[in-house]
Amino acid sequence: MPKLVTLQEPTSPAAEAFRTLRTNIQFAALEKPIKTLLVSSPAPDEGKSATVANLAVTLAQAGHKTILVDADLRRPSQHTLWGISNDSGLTSMMLSKKVGEPPLCGVEVDNLAVLPSGPIPPNPADLISAPRMNDIIEALADQAEFVLFDAPPILAVTDAILLGSKVDGLLLIVKAGATRRDHAQRAKDALQRANVRVLGVALTNAPRDASMASYYGTKP
């Protein structure tokens, strides 16, 4: 499982890149507010889950109350990444008779709480497209300045597009040396057809610039 570099290596260039990403998202919100943000990728294994987790850390470290939601109801990973229970979570809220207090899990970061996926359902897309999901998003947004959603890959299933139409914006993750150009284009086209607001693209697995190492106090 990828590590949380923003916690384990806070002075590294990688951690600084996540702080830059945080700043860019905040600038993108100047004209139209962004409170609920979905993070997805064209295909599996492109770093979306680690990216959204590290982004959540940087927002919380900047003093913003943040909720990280594992909305990947097919291959959830945030509970493993954070070492928390997945006995209840997003699916528990969906299946309850009314939207009550979210079963948030505290983590070792001030201002940050995690809502795991909860038990994996047989019909994720049906749950995400249901009106109850709108109520859950509203309830979470009432409790935080930012609500980040980790969603399944766009080309694999419809979940990300369905959820993307319910939030303020989407951040697309592509992996250097792995994401196929046609996959990225197909994902972009699918999001545009669904009128999902795409804020931009974040590149993972990018080659390290050795010329910057001395500035961060690290060895090339």
N, C-alpha and C positions, 0 to 999 in steps of 0.2 A: 504494500500500500504506500502511495507517495506520502512524503512527510510534509508537515506544516512548516515551511521554511521561515515564515513570518514569526513563528514562535521559537523554533530551534536554532535558526541562524538569522536573527533580526538585523544584523549589520551587513548581511551579504548583498551582492548585487541583485540576486533573485528577489529578496525581500523588498529591496528598494523598487524593483519593477512593479511589485504589487501595490506599493504606495503610489506610484505614478499612475497605475491603472485606476486606483481609487480617485485620484485627483481628476483624471480625464472624465470619469463618470460624473463627478460632481459638476464639472464644467458643462457637460452635455445636458445637465438638468437646469441650466440657467434660464432657458426659454420655456421649457415645459418640465415641471417637477417629476422626479423619478423617486418613487418610494418603494415600489415593488419591482424587482428585477429578476428575470429568469436567465440562467446560464445554461447553455447547451452546446452541442457540437454536431457536425454533420454525421459522424460515425462513432462507434465505440472506441474507447481507449485513446482518446485524444487529450485527456487532462482536464476535463470540465469539472469534475468533483473536487480535485485538489485546488483548482483555480478559484472556484466559488468559496471554498473554505478559507483560503488565504485572503481573499478579498474581504470576506466577512470579518476576519481578524483585524485587518487594517482599518476598516470602518469603525469597529468597536474601539480600537486603540486611539482613534482620533476623537473619541468621546461621543460617538453616535450609538444610541441604543439600537442593536441589530438583532434580527432573528434569522437564522439560517434554517431553511426548510428542505428536507430531503423529499423531493417530489418525483424521484425516480422510483416508481412503484414496481419496477421489474427487476432491477439490479441495484438496490439501495446500498450505499457505502458510507454515508456520513456517520452512522452509529459505530462502524468499525474504525473509521478515521479518528473519531473522538473518544472511543472506548466507553460508549454509553449503551444503555439498554435499548432494544428496539421492540419491546413488548407492546408499547403503545406509541401513537404518534399521529401522523396525518390521516391515515386510514381510520383510526379510532374516532377522530373528529367527524369524518365523513359518514360513518355508520351510526353515530349517536343520533338520538331523536332531536336534539337541539345543539347548537354550537355553544359549548360551555367554555370553561377555562382551558386553553391549549395545554397539553401535557409537555411543556417545555422542559428541556434538560439543561441545567447549568453546566458550564465548562470553566476551565481555568483562566478565562479571559473576561475581564470586567466589561460590562455593557453588551455581552454576547450570550445568547441562548440558542440552543439547537432543538428543532422539532424533527425527530427522526421519522422515517416513513411509516413505522408501525407494521403490522402483519401484511404480507404481500397479498393483494386481492386477486381474484381470477379475472377481473374486468377493469384494469386500470383506466383505460380510455373513457369508459362509461362514467366512472367516478369523477374524473377530472372535468368532463364536459357537463356534469350535472350542476344545476343552480346552487347546490350546497357549497360548491367550491368557491363561488363568488362570496358567499357569506363568510367562509373561513378566511379568505384573503382579506376581507374587510376587518374581521376580528383581529387578525394578526397585525394589520397595519395600524390599528388603534393602539397597539402596545409597543410600537417601535418606530424609529425614524426610517429604518431601512429593513425590508424583508427580502431576502435573497432565496431563490428557488433553484435547486439542483434538479434538472430535468433530463429525461432520456435523450439519446441522440435523435436528431430530427429525421433522418432518412430511415431509421430503423422502425419507428412506430409513430403514431400521430399525436402522442401525449404532449410533446413540447409545443407543437403548433396550437393545439387546443388550449394549453395553459398560457401560451404566449399572447393569445388574444385577450386574456383577462388581466394582464399585468401592464405596468407602465412602459416596459422596454425589455429587450433581449440582448444579451451579449453572446456573440458566437465565438467559440473556441476552435482554433485550428492548430494542428501539430506540425511543426517544421519537419520535413522529411518523411511524413506519414500521411497527412491528409491529402487525398486526391483532389486535383483541381476541379474535376467534374463533380465530385461530391460537394465541394464548397459552393459551386455555382448552383447545383440542384437545391441545396439547402436554402440558399439566398432566395431563389425563385419561389420556393414553397412558402417561405415566410412572407414574401411580398404579396403573393396571391391571397394569403390569409390576413393581410393588413396588419401584420405584427411589426411593431416599431423596433427596428434593429439599430442599436446604438453604435455598434462597431464590432470589430474583430480583435481578439487577443491571441497572440501567437505563443504557443508553448514549445518547449524543447528547442528553443533557438540557440545557435552557437554562442558561446560566451566570448565577449570581446575582451581579450587579454590586456589590451591597452588601458582599460579602465580599472584593472585589478589594484594598482597601487593607490588609487583614490579611495577605495573602500577598505584598504588595509589588508588585502588578501593576496595570496600568491597566484600567479598565472597557472 
